[in-house]
Amino acid sequence: MAKKSAKKKAPKKTVKGKVKSPAKKVKKTAKAVKKSGAKKTIANAKRKMTKTVKAMQTASRKVIKRAKRAPAAARHAVEQIKESAHTVGEAVGIAAHGVTEAVVTATGVVVGAVESVLPEKSPDETPK
């Protein structure tokens, strides 16, 4: 087998013009890899927890604002219920009036029909 010739790379220049030494290759052990993975996991967990805490703070502020407005909202709800009950009561009254008129008309028709069939009584006769 032929050996590969080892070529040295020229040092890289940075933005400021300083010369950087070639990067050293470091073999990472399994323990080092796990440690860096753990660090990433912890960082992600912290990020998620911060996001959750902020969301909870926002939610609690909203609840506090609503709690302060609760008495006014309750009064408003009671007023709306009273208005709707009044409206329903009026509708029921109108319907009841219509039903009453229909019953009176039907009764009048029946009484009129019965009177027309019965023989006429003289005013001198008294009922027994």
C-alpha positions in Angstrom: 0.0 0.0 0.0 1.1 3.4 -0.8 1.4 5.9 2.0 -0.4 9.1 1.7 1.7 12.2 1.9 0.9 14.4 4.8 0.4 17.9 3.7 0.4 20.6 6.3 -2.3 23.2 5.8 -1.4 26.9 6.0 -2.6 28.6 9.1 -6.0 30.4 8.7 -6.2 34.1 9.0 -8.9 35.8 11.1 -10.7 39.0 10.4 -8.2 41.1 12.4 -5.3 39.6 10.5 -4.0 37.5 13.3 -2.9 34.0 12.4 -4.8 31.1 14.0 -3.1 27.9 14.7 -4.6 24.8 13.1 -7.4 23.3 15.1 -6.4 20.4 17.2 -8.5 17.3 16.8 -9.8 16.1 20.1 -11.5 12.7 20.5 -14.5 13.0 22.6 -15.1 10.2 25.0 -18.5 8.8 25.6 -18.7 10.5 28.9 -18.0 13.9 27.4 -20.6 13.4 24.7 -23.2 12.5 27.3 -22.3 15.5 29.4 -22.7 17.9 26.4 -26.0 16.2 25.6 -27.1 16.6 29.2 -26.2 20.3 29.1 -28.3 20.7 26.0 -31.2 18.9 27.6 -31.0 21.1 30.7 -30.8 24.2 28.6 -33.9 23.1 26.6 -35.7 22.3 29.9 -34.9 25.7 31.3 -36.1 27.4 28.1 -39.4 25.5 28.2 -39.9 26.2 31.9 -39.3 29.9 31.4 -41.8 29.9 28.6 -44.3 28.1 30.9 -43.7 30.4 33.8 -44.3 33.5 31.6 -47.5 32.0 30.2 -48.7 31.3 33.8 -47.9 34.9 34.8 -49.9 36.2 31.9 -52.8 34.0 32.7 -52.7 35.0 36.4 -52.7 38.7 35.4 -55.8 38.1 33.2 -57.5 36.3 36.1 -56.8 39.1 38.5 -58.2 41.7 36.1 -61.3 39.6 35.6 -61.7 39.1 39.3 -61.6 42.9 39.8 -64.3 43.2 37.1 -66.4 40.4 38.5 -68.9 42.4 40.7 -69.6 44.7 37.8 -70.0 41.8 35.4 -72.3 40.0 37.9 -74.5 43.1 38.2 -74.6 43.4 34.4 -75.6 39.7 34.1 -78.4 40.2 36.7 -79.7 43.1 34.7 -79.7 41.1 31.5 -81.5 38.2 33.2 -84.2 40.6 34.6 -84.7 42.1 31.1 -85.0 38.7 29.5 -87.4 37.6 32.2 -89.5 40.7 31.6 -89.5 40.1 27.9 -90.5 36.4 28.4 -93.2 37.5 30.9 -94.7 39.9 28.3 -94.7 37.2 25.6 -96.4 34.8 28.0 -99.0 37.5 28.9 -99.7 38.2 25.3 -100.0 34.5 24.5 -102.3 34.0 27.6 -104.4 36.9 26.5 -104.8 35.4 23.0 -105.7 32.0 24.5 -108.3 33.7 26.9 -109.9 35.5 24.0 -110.1 32.3 22.0 -111.7 30.5 25.0 -114.2 33.3 25.5 -115.1 33.3 21.8 -115.5 29.5 21.8 -117.7 29.6 24.9 -119.8 32.4 23.4 -120.3 30.3 20.3 -121.3 27.2 22.3 -123.6 29.2 24.6 -125.2 30.8 21.6 -125.7 27.5 19.8 -127.3 26.0 22.9 -129.6 28.9 23.4 -130.7 28.8 19.8 -131.6 25.1 20.2 -133.5 25.5 23.5 -137.1 26.7 23.5 -137.7 30.2 24.6 -138.7 30.8 28.1 -141.1 33.5 29.2 -139.9 36.0 31.8 -142.5 34.8 34.2 -141.2 31.3 34.5 -138.8 30.6 37.3 -136.2 27.9 37.3 -136.8 24.9 39.6 
